[in-house]
Amino acid sequence: MTRLSEPAGTVVPVSSENQVNPEDIVWMNSAEASKRLGITVRTLYRFIDDGNLPAYRFGRVIRLKQAEVDTFIESCRIEPGTLDSAPPRAEELAD
């Protein structure tokens, strides 16, 4: 593995404490992540652009870590008793 601060072609050993096992990472593409979240790809990109959801660009491809998507889902959990400030639903407005 090479580090960006080293000259090209120089291989620098990485200690085992900093090493990530690639098998531990489950990558999702944008379509998979948006489907898991139940949102459109456009909304997913907005969350990424706003800094709410981490994503990674490999060339022209954007990937998300499944674990980070799951963490994002948990961070959006609504606490009981906090919906008083929520906007009214469409059927409530029709009454």
C-alpha positions in Angstrom: 0.0 0.0 0.0 1.3 3.5 -0.8 0.8 6.7 0.9 0.1 9.9 -1.0 2.9 11.8 0.8 5.6 9.3 -0.4 7.2 9.5 -3.9 5.4 7.4 -6.5 6.5 3.8 -6.5 7.6 3.9 -2.8 5.8 1.2 -0.8 5.3 2.0 2.9 4.2 -0.8 5.2 1.0 0.0 7.0 0.6 -1.2 10.6 -2.0 -3.8 11.4 -3.9 -1.4 13.7 -4.5 1.1 10.8 -5.3 -1.6 8.2 -8.9 -2.1 7.2 -9.9 -5.6 6.0 -11.6 -5.0 2.6 -13.9 -7.9 3.3 -15.4 -6.0 6.2 -16.6 -3.2 3.9 -19.9 -3.7 2.1 -20.2 -1.1 -0.7 -23.5 0.1 -2.1 -24.1 2.1 -5.3 -26.4 5.1 -5.4 -29.4 3.1 -6.5 -29.0 0.5 -3.7 -28.5 3.1 -1.0 -31.5 5.2 -2.1 -33.6 2.1 -2.2 -32.5 1.1 1.3 -33.3 4.6 2.5 -36.6 4.7 0.6 -35.7 7.9 -1.1 -34.9 9.0 -4.7 -31.4 9.1 -5.9 -31.7 12.9 -6.2 -32.5 13.2 -2.5 -29.6 10.8 -1.7 -27.2 13.1 -3.6 -28.6 16.1 -1.7 -27.9 14.3 1.6 -24.3 13.6 0.4 -23.8 17.2 -0.9 -25.1 18.6 2.4 -22.6 16.5 4.4 -25.3 14.4 6.1 -24.3 11.1 4.5 -20.7 10.2 3.7 -19.9 8.9 0.2 -16.8 8.0 -1.8 -15.9 8.8 -5.4 -13.8 6.3 -7.3 -13.3 7.9 -10.7 -16.8 8.6 -11.9 -18.5 6.1 -9.6 -20.0 7.0 -6.2 -20.1 4.4 -3.5 -21.5 4.4 0.0 -20.5 2.1 2.9 -23.5 0.0 4.1 -22.5 0.5 7.7 -22.5 4.3 7.3 -25.9 4.2 5.6 -27.2 2.2 8.5 -25.7 4.7 10.9 -27.4 7.5 9.0 -30.8 5.7 9.3 -30.4 5.4 13.0 -29.4 9.0 13.3 -32.7 10.0 11.7 -34.8 8.2 14.3 -37.6 10.3 15.7 -37.8 10.4 19.4 -41.2 9.8 20.9 -43.1 13.0 21.8 -41.2 15.2 19.3 -43.8 15.2 16.5 -45.7 18.2 17.8 -43.5 20.5 15.7 -43.9 18.3 12.5 -45.8 19.9 9.6 -49.4 18.8 9.2 -50.0 15.9 6.8 -52.0 16.4 3.6 -55.1 14.7 4.8 -55.1 17.0 7.9 -55.0 20.1 5.7 -58.0 18.8 3.7 -60.3 18.8 6.8 
